[in-house]
Amino acid sequence: MAKIKKIPKSKIKNLKAEIQLGFETNLIKSNPMIVDLLQNNRQIYYASYDSNELLGAISLYSEGLKKTKWEYKGLYIGDFPHEITKKLINYTVNKYGGAGAERFVVYIPERYNQLIELLKKECMFRGCGDIDVFKKNIENYSDEFPQIALQDFKEEDTVPLLELYNYCLFPQFRQSLSTDKNYWKKRLAKACDKKVLYISNIMEGYYSLHNPSENVFYADILMSEFYQNMYNSLIQYAIAKVKSINPKADLYFAVKKFHQSSKNYLTVMKDFQFELDESYATMVRDYWDLIKQNTKEEKASSLLFDKMGSPA
């Protein structure tokens, strides 16, 4: 009979060696914009064993100190993908949901359509919009800074930023994708540049720049729906800043389609001729939803998904 066990920190390297692929390996290679976020998250690992045979493994972490929102980062499933995935997901949802967790989130590359369908049908996740990641080498772009009244980010800006981010979510996604103050403290801790934009004493925009490796930067930007025409200036500011540090670097942006101003952001990205690098499906499961009984079993071949995680 299969049993699910928590993997001690001292054994995680052995677990990764056993499945022959690190949970984050390919994700870092294909999208280095999030390498530092992955490395600095304190993940918790669980594995399913039948005797000494590894059947599957999963990892997740809490976004904030209150531990009400958990994100899945890695998943390995072997010869019984539907059964093992359901068991690993349900085990962790019940364990942390019973301890106060309200939501469980996963960001999956859209090319993993089998996994997306599996989570929808077997694990009761629902789609909450996509994230499009764009990439471009900025060597041939202008290094001129735009005329925009950005201010240095200060600790007292954390709450207004939290309010801006949550307010900019489409109403139907606010309960599922809202963030808390601790999330932003962690997210901005290692940013190499961070600014905010106040208009009439109200925060209407935000920008941060991350540098996970010498030749790679990613910019996180957001404008309220009332001033979304200023995305052009924020993007040019990020380009100019990166050029002042490394004029031959690659720069990434993530357009989160669950934000109300994302359509304009997407248009400006294309105007700047940034290229789509990867699209992610954003999926959420609520702990308090009624559990639906599955009426039939579906057969599927072995699957290995070694990269699941937020691209921004």
Secondary structure, 3 states (H helix, E strand, C coil): CCEEEECCHHHHHHHHHHHCCCCCHHHHHHCHHHHHHHHHCCCEEEEEEECCEEEEEEEEEECCCCCCEEEEEEEEECCCHHHHHHHHHHHHHHHHHCCCCCEEEEEEECCCHHHHHHHHHHHCCEEEEEEEEEEEECCCCCCCCCCCCEEECCHHHHHHHHHHHHHHECHHHHHHHCCCHHHHHHHHCCCCEEEEEEECCEEEEEEEEEEEECCEEEEEEEECHHHHHHHHHHHHHHHHHHHHHCCCCEEEEEEECCECCHHHHHHHHHHCCCEEEEEEEEEEEECCCCCCCCCCCCCCCCEEECCCCCCC
